[in-house]
Amino acid sequence: MTEVAEATTLPLGSTAAGEKQVTNQLVFQGTRRNMVVGIAMLATAGLAFTMNLTHVFFASAMAWTFALWGGLLLYSNLLDYYETYTVTDAGLLIKNPLRPWGAVKVWDWAHLNRVDIVVKRTEANVEDAVMQVYYTPEGEIVIEREDRAYDPELVRLIIERAGLKPTDPSNPKDLTQLPPGKKMYAWNKAGRLAGG
């Protein structure tokens, strides 16, 4: 799930090989999803059309609905699979080549202001949690949020690099072991939530 990559980067405006800098990067790959449901829905719709079972309007509408939902489910699963988070010294780089409305997002550490871990089950495993990362661009009031499957190492790096503080003393110290119970754990710049 995590790959360490050493990349060579040139400063902006330089082309000389003597000015190279070496930056360590940690790349976190997207999560694998079960694509069987989307494929099955697309196959069912395809079979309905090829077997000529769409003479009645209701059957045709169902076949088109299955095709549309199958395509959307496959697209959603592929979005999760191809999304990568890269932790660098400058900030967090989020890439997704299948997302046309922002294939690359660069979030600097100074404006990355909050990370939440949302645990959805009482007896939670690491797979049962979702992480939410919040970012406010400089000079803006809009808050951008990215959700992804929980990765303890990625959360730890974001908390350390962005200088976030726990909002509650009960936040887990060991991010690989989540306490039992449905709960949301938050880290932000101030170390407290807005109402607290």
N, C-alpha and C positions, 0 to 999 in steps of 0.2 A: 504494500500500500504506500510506502514511503520509499523514495529513491533519493540518494544524495548525488547531486551533480555538481561538478566544478566547471564553471563557464568562464570564458574569457570575454571581457567586455571592453570596448574602447570608449573613452570619454567623448562627449558630444563634440563634433567638429574636428576630431583628430583621425588621421588615417595612418599614422606612423606605427609600425610594429613595436617600436621601442617604448611607446606610451601605454602599453597594455596593462590592465588591472585584472587581478584574479578575484572573483567573487564566489563564495560558496553559496549554493542554493539548495534548498530542500524542496523537492517536488512531491506533492501529494496527489495521487491519481484519483479519478472519480470512482464512484461505487458501482459495483456490478448489480444489475437488477435482473429479475426473472421476466424475460420477454415472451414467455409462452402465451400469456393471455392476449397480448396484442397480435401475435402471429396467428393464434387460433381464430380471433375475430376477423382478421383479414382473410384467412383461408375460408372461413364460413361464408363470408360475403362473396368471395370469388367463386366458390362452389355454387352458391345460389344463382349467380348470374350465368355461369357456364352450363349448369344443368337446366336452365330455362325455367326456374321456379319463381320467376318474378312477374307472372302475368297479372296478378292481383296487385292493386296499389299498395295494400298493407304489406305484402311480402316484399315488394320492391323498396318500400320505405324502410323496412327492417334491414334489408341487405345493405342499403346505403348507410344506415345508422351504424351497422356493424363495421363497415369499411371505414367510416369516419372515426369511430372510437378506436378501432384497431390501429389506424395510422397515428392518432394522437397518443395512444399509450406507447407505441414503439418510439415515437419522437421524444416523448418525455423520458423514457428509459435511456435512450441514446444521449440526451442532454446530460443526464446524471453520469453516464459512463465516460463521456469525453471531457468533462470539466476537470481542470487541474488547478490546484492552488500551489503557487511557488512562493516560498518564504525567502526573501533576500535581505540584505542589509538596509536597503532603501525603503522597502515596504512589502506589501502583499500583492502578488500578481495573480489575477484570476483569469484564466483563459477557457473559452469554450468555442471551438470552431463551428459548431452547429447552431449557435445563437446569433442571428443576424443583427440584433439590436444592441450590441455591445459585446463583441467577441472577446475583447481584452479590456480588463479593468485593472488599473494600477492604483492601489490604495497605500498612501504613505503612512508610516506609523504614527505621526503626530496627530493625524485626524481620524484614525481608527479608534473610536471611543467606547465601544462596548462589545462584549461577547457573552452570549447566553448559552447555557446547556439546558435543554428541555428534556426531562425524563418523562416518558409517556406511560410507563408501566410500573406497577407496585414493586414487583421483583425484577428490577431492571438489570439487563446486561448492557455492555457497551453498544451493542447493535440496536438497542431500544431507545437510544437517545439521539437528539438532533442538536446540532450547534448552529447558532445564529450569530452572524458577524455584522456589526453596524459601523457605518462610515459616513461622515459628514464632510463633503468637499470644502476646501478653504473658501470663506466668503459666502457660503450658501447656508440655507436653513433646512434644506431637504436632507433627510436621512436615508441612505441606501442600505439595504439589508440583503445578505446572501445566506441562504440556508443550505446545509449539507449534512450528510451522515456524520455522526460524532467520531472524531479521531482525537484521542487523548494527546498525542504528540503535537498535532497541529494547534490544538487549543493552548497547550503549554507554551509553545513558541510565540503565539499571538499575544498571550498575556505578558510574557517576558519582554518582547520587543516593543509592544505598544505602551508598556508601563501601566497596565491595568491593575486595579485593586479590588479585592472581594467586597461585595456589597453586604454580605452577611457572614458572621463568624462560622456559620455551619457549612459554608462552601467547602467542598472536598479539597484536601491538600494533595492527596494522591488521585490524580485524574484518571488513572486506569481502573480504579474501583469506585463505582458510584454507590452512595448510600441507598438503602431500600426506600421506596415510596415515590409517588408522583410528585415532582417538584421542578422548579426552575431555579437554576443557579446563575448568578450574574456577576460579571466583573466589569468595572468601568473606570474612568479616569478619576472620579471624585471619591470612589469607595463607598458610595451610598446611593440608594435610589432616590428619585426626585421627591417623593412624598415623605422620605424618612429622615 
